[in-house]
Amino acid sequence: MARILVVDDEALMRTMAEVVCTRMGHEVLLAESVSQGLELGRQGVDVVLLDVWLPDGNGLEWQGDFAHLPGMPDVVIITGHGDGDAAEAALRSGAWEFLTKPLKVRDIEQCLRHVLTFRENRVPGPESLLVDSGHVLGTGMGMSRALKLLAQAAQSEVNVLLLGETGVGKEVFAKALYRNSARAARPFVTVDCASLPDNLVESHLFGHSRGAFTGADRAREGLLLSANKGTLFLDEVGDLPQTIQGAFLRALELRRFRPVGDVREVSSDFRLVAATNRDIESMAREGTFRADLLYRLQGMTIVIPPLRERRDEIPALTRQAASRFCLHNDLPPKAVSDAMLDVLMEYSWPGNVRELIHSVERACLAAGQGDELLPAHLPTRMRVDEARRRMGRGPDSGIADVAGGSAASVLHPGLPPVAASDDLPDLRQWKARAEEVYVRSIWGASNGDARTAAGMAGVSRGHWYELMKKHGL
């Protein structure tokens, strides 16, 4: 018997779901709001049927909170609006399914049957993943989802495509996948596709025979053969030259290829992991990357969130980077001051984890023989960024500048007017605008301080950052 949580403000929908779940032999919990649903869900649930439009929030925005309830339930999004963009957002953020009202009994039965069968047959990942020392993996929604997929991929031989901005740690993920796989005792071969010379890329990948071209005074095995029985990591696969993509696709499908200048084929049993910071799907649509090769790479796709969405990692990453750098460079250990952590937590991190580590190392050098890292030790660009943020928090930068209202509008923000006319906004548009006014009002009242703003809004800091991103702050 499973425990099903139904969160919907329509009494008829809750009743229908209750009848279906009870008839199937499952326990059902009923809630009519986000807050009530999260409270009931703390008992531990297996599946959440979550409506989008709820009295106290948008179900899509709270989907991650429900997915992290005890029991790690699978979430099924239900809405009365057939919105393709919303469906894509829900599925990409980890929802099991996206159902559109009006629902029939058989729709709910079939969905529950499928999701519960999947949960019963799911292959559990390792209890803990082996990850390179010096790297912390956070507990936020995006990182938790990525780690769950990583654990699943480690138990299989499927091709894996890692997506993420420069510096997020794609190679760390690739090595973690390798170290937790059945091939951990075999070679791990890295190929930086962006640095492969155009005239020798085929030779580097497939190898060559003696005399195959000028300067080939002896035969040499390629990187694909070096990865036999192990893992081949193609970093920046979006930069793989188009001239070689067809030949590589064949090698990937058959695990056989012909070295340059040779008449015989050789075999290599390699497991492929690829990574890129480029929009490779757009490249495939534009014809700058082979679509058939992309489909082969996408056995399992793991999106690694940027550091600005993993701020819970920053304190531990900072301390680890400082400790490691001081140890390797014979510097005295250094504590990280709260003031410096505040700066690091507010910075946007366009260079992600790599930029953070380099910034901490720069701070350690600037601190010299001192025993504490301070904001003054950080790179100049970060100190300038912090100074500009402070300058934007003066008494004249309040709500009037941001939301066009007074201080009272924080409690009662000026909502979009609704007049009796033919141009009435639909409910979704009105709610979205009202939310933006509220968020901008809170942001102004907090003088641009994210920690204060999250407290005023009564949401977690991570959720507040999502709201800021959504509304362009």
ZANU-804369 format. One line per field, with one value per residue (C-alpha): residue number from 1; residue in three letters; x, y, z. Coordinates in steps of 0.05 Angstrom, whole numbers. Example, Ala and Ser with C-alpha at 12.3 -4.5 7.8 and 13.67 -1.06 7.14 Angstrom:
num: c(1|2)
residu: c(ALA|SER)
xx: c(246|273)
yy: c(-90|-21)
zz: c(156|143)
***
This chain:
num: c(1|2|3|4|5|6|7|8|9|10|11|12|13|14|15|16|17|18|19|20|21|22|23|24|25|26|27|28|29|30|31|32|33|34|35|36|37|38|39|40|41|42|43|44|45|46|47|48|49|50|51|52|53|54|55|56|57|58|59|60|61|62|63|64|65|66|67|68|69|70|71|72|73|74|75|76|77|78|79|80|81|82|83|84|85|86|87|88|89|90|91|92|93|94|95|96|97|98|99|100|101|102|103|104|105|106|107|108|109|110|111|112|113|114|115|116|117|118|119|120|121|122|123|124|125|126|127|128|129|130|131|132|133|134|135|136|137|138|139|140|141|142|143|144|145|146|147|148|149|150|151|152|153|154|155|156|157|158|159|160|161|162|163|164|165|166|167|168|169|170|171|172|173|174|175|176|177|178|179|180|181|182|183|184|185|186|187|188|189|190|191|192|193|194|195|196|197|198|199|200|201|202|203|204|205|206|207|208|209|210|211|212|213|214|215|216|217|218|219|220|221|222|223|224|225|226|227|228|229|230|231|232|233|234|235|236|237|238|239|240|241|242|243|244|245|246|247|248|249|250|251|252|253|254|255|256|257|258|259|260|261|262|263|264|265|266|267|268|269|270|271|272|273|274|275|276|277|278|279|280|281|282|283|284|285|286|287|288|289|290|291|292|293|294|295|296|297|298|299|300|301|302|303|304|305|306|307|308|309|310|311|312|313|314|315|316|317|318|319|320|321|322|323|324|325|326|327|328|329|330|331|332|333|334|335|336|337|338|339|340|341|342|343|344|345|346|347|348|349|350|351|352|353|354|355|356|357|358|359|360|361|362|363|364|365|366|367|368|369|370|371|372|373|374|375|376|377|378|379|380|381|382|383|384|385|386|387|388|389|390|391|392|393|394|395|396|397|398|399|400|401|402|403|404|405|406|407|408|409|410|411|412|413|414|415|416|417|418|419|420|421|422|423|424|425|426|427|428|429|430|431|432|433|434|435|436|437|438|439|440|441|442|443|444|445|446|447|448|449|450|451|452|453|454|455|456|457|458|459|460|461|462|463|464|465|466|467|468|469|470|471|472|473)
residu: c(MET|ALA|ARG|ILE|LEU|VAL|VAL|ASP|ASP|GLU|ALA|LEU|MET|ARG|THR|MET|ALA|GLU|VAL|VAL|CYS|THR|ARG|MET|GLY|HIS|GLU|VAL|LEU|LEU|ALA|GLU|SER|VAL|SER|GLN|GLY|LEU|GLU|LEU|GLY|ARG|GLN|GLY|VAL|ASP|VAL|VAL|LEU|LEU|ASP|VAL|TRP|LEU|PRO|ASP|GLY|ASN|GLY|LEU|GLU|TRP|GLN|GLY|ASP|PHE|ALA|HIS|LEU|PRO|GLY|MET|PRO|ASP|VAL|VAL|ILE|ILE|THR|GLY|HIS|GLY|ASP|GLY|ASP|ALA|ALA|GLU|ALA|ALA|LEU|ARG|SER|GLY|ALA|TRP|GLU|PHE|LEU|THR|LYS|PRO|LEU|LYS|VAL|ARG|ASP|ILE|GLU|GLN|CYS|LEU|ARG|HIS|VAL|LEU|THR|PHE|ARG|GLU|ASN|ARG|VAL|PRO|GLY|PRO|GLU|SER|LEU|LEU|VAL|ASP|SER|GLY|HIS|VAL|LEU|GLY|THR|GLY|MET|GLY|MET|SER|ARG|ALA|LEU|LYS|LEU|LEU|ALA|GLN|ALA|ALA|GLN|SER|GLU|VAL|ASN|VAL|LEU|LEU|LEU|GLY|GLU|THR|GLY|VAL|GLY|LYS|GLU|VAL|PHE|ALA|LYS|ALA|LEU|TYR|ARG|ASN|SER|ALA|ARG|ALA|ALA|ARG|PRO|PHE|VAL|THR|VAL|ASP|CYS|ALA|SER|LEU|PRO|ASP|ASN|LEU|VAL|GLU|SER|HIS|LEU|PHE|GLY|HIS|SER|ARG|GLY|ALA|PHE|THR|GLY|ALA|ASP|ARG|ALA|ARG|GLU|GLY|LEU|LEU|LEU|SER|ALA|ASN|LYS|GLY|THR|LEU|PHE|LEU|ASP|GLU|VAL|GLY|ASP|LEU|PRO|GLN|THR|ILE|GLN|GLY|ALA|PHE|LEU|ARG|ALA|LEU|GLU|LEU|ARG|ARG|PHE|ARG|PRO|VAL|GLY|ASP|VAL|ARG|GLU|VAL|SER|SER|ASP|PHE|ARG|LEU|VAL|ALA|ALA|THR|ASN|ARG|ASP|ILE|GLU|SER|MET|ALA|ARG|GLU|GLY|THR|PHE|ARG|ALA|ASP|LEU|LEU|TYR|ARG|LEU|GLN|GLY|MET|THR|ILE|VAL|ILE|PRO|PRO|LEU|ARG|GLU|ARG|ARG|ASP|GLU|ILE|PRO|ALA|LEU|THR|ARG|GLN|ALA|ALA|SER|ARG|PHE|CYS|LEU|HIS|ASN|ASP|LEU|PRO|PRO|LYS|ALA|VAL|SER|ASP|ALA|MET|LEU|ASP|VAL|LEU|MET|GLU|TYR|SER|TRP|PRO|GLY|ASN|VAL|ARG|GLU|LEU|ILE|HIS|SER|VAL|GLU|ARG|ALA|CYS|LEU|ALA|ALA|GLY|GLN|GLY|ASP|GLU|LEU|LEU|PRO|ALA|HIS|LEU|PRO|THR|ARG|MET|ARG|VAL|ASP|GLU|ALA|ARG|ARG|ARG|MET|GLY|ARG|GLY|PRO|ASP|SER|GLY|ILE|ALA|ASP|VAL|ALA|GLY|GLY|SER|ALA|ALA|SER|VAL|LEU|HIS|PRO|GLY|LEU|PRO|PRO|VAL|ALA|ALA|SER|ASP|ASP|LEU|PRO|ASP|LEU|ARG|GLN|TRP|LYS|ALA|ARG|ALA|GLU|GLU|VAL|TYR|VAL|ARG|SER|ILE|TRP|GLY|ALA|SER|ASN|GLY|ASP|ALA|ARG|THR|ALA|ALA|GLY|MET|ALA|GLY|VAL|SER|ARG|GLY|HIS|TRP|TYR|GLU|LEU|MET|LYS|LYS|HIS|GLY|LEU)
xx: c(0|26|11|-15|-18|-69|-60|-117|-164|-223|-264|-290|-219|-198|-260|-248|-175|-193|-243|-192|-135|-179|-207|-135|-119|-75|-76|-94|-79|-119|-97|-125|-64|12|23|-27|2|74|50|14|72|120|89|124|89|103|66|41|-16|-2|-47|-14|-61|-69|-93|-24|24|40|49|104|146|136|147|218|195|144|195|241|189|204|200|225|158|147|106|50|30|-44|-72|-134|-93|-62|3|60|113|88|89|160|182|149|180|249|249|234|159|136|78|37|-38|-91|-161|-215|-188|-223|-219|-178|-127|-112|-112|-65|-17|-14|-4|54|90|83|108|167|182|179|226|274|346|374|437|496|483|540|576|651|670|738|761|757|689|623|557|499|429|390|335|376|438|397|364|431|461|401|411|486|473|427|477|533|493|488|529|486|519|515|513|532|506|525|559|635|665|605|644|627|693|681|615|647|700|648|608|670|692|622|615|636|694|727|790|798|826|792|812|796|791|786|749|762|837|841|881|836|888|904|837|824|893|886|819|829|904|947|993|1066|1073|1000|1022|1084|1117|1082|1147|1113|1043|1005|940|886|848|789|833|866|797|784|746|745|711|721|705|693|698|667|637|601|669|681|697|639|688|698|628|605|664|658|584|600|654|604|550|596|653|697|738|796|861|886|925|906|865|840|790|802|753|747|696|692|637|622|611|607|601|588|571|538|466|478|405|402|466|433|373|418|459|525|523|499|430|440|504|467|414|468|500|434|427|419|425|446|441|490|463|507|538|488|435|478|496|491|558|596|618|645|677|711|740|763|796|832|855|881|917|950|973|1004|1038|1066|1020|990|917|867|797|744|712|637|645|681|628|574|609|617|544|519|566|535|592|592|653|619|660|724|720|705|766|812|784|797|868|880|853|901|960|937|930|1001|1020|954|906|840|811|776|737|798|836|787|800|785|727|690|703|678|616|603|614|564|512|522|515|449|421|416|354|332|333|270|203|186|244|231|156|131|96|105|131|60|58|102|44|-8|29|-5|-34|-49|-117|-174|-227|-290|-266|-255|-180|-184|-121|-131|-121|-52|-26|-56|-25|43|41|18|75|126|100|104|175|200|168|201|267|263|242|300|349|372|392|372|375|328|282|273|256|205|172|172|208|274|334|340|267|278|336|291|239|293|317|246|231|298|328)
yy: c(0|69|136|188|262|302|378|412|469|438|395|353|336|317|273|238|225|199|150|125|117|82|35|17|1|62|112|182|250|311|383|446|491|489|500|446|398|408|399|333|310|311|244|214|201|161|203|275|296|371|425|486|542|540|595|606|592|562|487|489|534|488|423|415|424|369|324|331|310|247|187|228|223|227|289|289|360|372|436|463|499|461|501|470|514|496|422|427|465|412|353|384|398|326|317|246|268|330|318|367|375|352|286|219|163|120|176|178|102|92|147|119|48|69|113|61|5|49|61|-13|-33|26|3|37|76|71|98|148|169|171|241|273|304|379|382|389|367|408|390|438|416|419|385|331|314|312|266|220|212|204|146|113|122|92|27|20|24|77|137|199|272|324|395|457|525|531|516|479|415|371|334|323|291|249|223|209|169|130|117|90|46|-26|2|39|-5|8|69|138|174|248|280|356|364|440|429|374|398|397|362|308|298|231|206|227|191|129|122|112|62|75|119|140|213|255|248|182|144|91|64|94|74|127|151|106|44|71|72|-2|-34|35|103|154|225|273|342|400|351|409|429|362|379|363|328|273|268|216|170|178|161|96|79|94|49|-10|0|-14|35|36|72|123|89|19|-32|-70|-50|-53|-58|-19|-33|37|71|141|203|270|341|410|481|496|490|427|416|484|466|402|441|491|435|451|386|319|304|228|234|277|223|172|217|227|159|197|273|304|380|407|471|534|554|612|558|518|571|520|493|559|558|487|496|559|527|466|508|551|490|453|514|533|461|455|523|520|576|577|553|608|617|647|708|718|783|747|692|746|774|704|687|750|745|721|672|674|627|580|533|543|619|608|564|612|671|635|618|691|711|662|692|763|743|718|696|721|672|699|713|780|814|858|795|779|798|870|853|820|878|927|884|885|960|972|929|969|1035|1011|1001|1074|1106|1131|1062|1037|1014|1077|1066|992|983|1054|1055|1072|1031|1008|974|919|895|915|919|956|899|905|939|898|940|919|919|873|870|834|794|720|696|668|733|773|727|730|806|809|764|808|870|836|809|877|911|863|872|947|944|898|948|895|844|773|745|799|794|719|729|783|739|678|634|598|636|587|599|674|670|632|688|740|703|694|768|794|820)
zz: c(0|-19|12|-38|-24|-64|-64|-101|-82|-120|-73|-131|-154|-83|-76|-142|-126|-57|-86|-138|-88|-36|-89|-109|-37|-22|36|14|46|22|22|-10|-6|-12|62|83|33|57|129|113|70|129|148|87|21|-43|-95|-97|-143|-144|-175|-207|-186|-110|-62|-32|-89|-157|-153|-206|-162|-101|-139|-113|-41|-49|-83|-23|28|70|24|-36|-72|-146|-165|-216|-237|-250|-282|-314|-368|-425|-426|-465|-433|-364|-382|-407|-344|-299|-335|-340|-266|-249|-249|-265|-308|-328|-330|-355|-327|-336|-311|-315|-264|-311|-322|-247|-241|-300|-277|-205|-230|-274|-223|-167|-212|-230|-156|-140|-196|-191|-183|-121|-129|-82|-13|-22|-85|-87|-108|-114|-49|-46|-79|-42|-71|-45|-23|-66|-113|-177|-148|-114|-180|-216|-162|-166|-241|-231|-183|-233|-290|-248|-245|-320|-384|-417|-453|-409|-432|-379|-390|-352|-354|-356|-288|-256|-247|-307|-302|-227|-245|-300|-252|-199|-250|-269|-197|-179|-241|-255|-296|-238|-241|-316|-353|-351|-416|-424|-493|-496|-562|-563|-565|-617|-678|-740|-784|-733|-698|-733|-715|-642|-635|-677|-680|-743|-776|-792|-853|-854|-863|-861|-793|-775|-765|-722|-709|-650|-617|-611|-550|-565|-561|-498|-465|-480|-421|-388|-395|-450|-429|-486|-456|-495|-545|-579|-607|-640|-713|-761|-807|-756|-726|-776|-765|-690|-693|-729|-677|-621|-651|-669|-620|-681|-724|-772|-753|-803|-859|-836|-875|-815|-762|-687|-630|-565|-510|-480|-440|-465|-421|-458|-433|-462|-441|-508|-529|-568|-585|-619|-656|-681|-706|-741|-773|-738|-699|-725|-697|-702|-660|-608|-601|-587|-535|-499|-467|-402|-396|-330|-322|-270|-239|-236|-169|-161|-153|-105|-54|2|-23|-20|53|52|-17|7|69|30|-24|28|68|7|-22|44|55|-14|-10|61|85|155|160|149|178|131|162|163|125|68|67|61|-1|-31|-18|-54|-114|-180|-198|-274|-272|-223|-178|-217|-206|-132|-122|-159|-119|-53|-75|-93|-24|10|-27|-9|65|66|137|166|197|171|102|96|39|26|4|-52|-125|-143|-189|-131|-84|-137|-146|-71|-68|-123|-87|-24|-62|-88|-18|2|32|-36|-67|-32|-57|-94|-142|-151|-149|-156|-88|-15|43|58|-10|18|59|7|-60|-116|-155|-229|-237|-263|-299|-334|-406|-464|-449|-382|-366|-354|-282|-296|-325|-267|-215|-249|-250|-177|-157|-193|-159|-91|-103|-127|-67|-18|-54|-47|26|43|12|-36|18|-3|68|94|35|43|116|100|46|92|41|40|14|-44|-63|-59|-108|-156|-151|-163|-225|-250|-247|-272|-207)
***
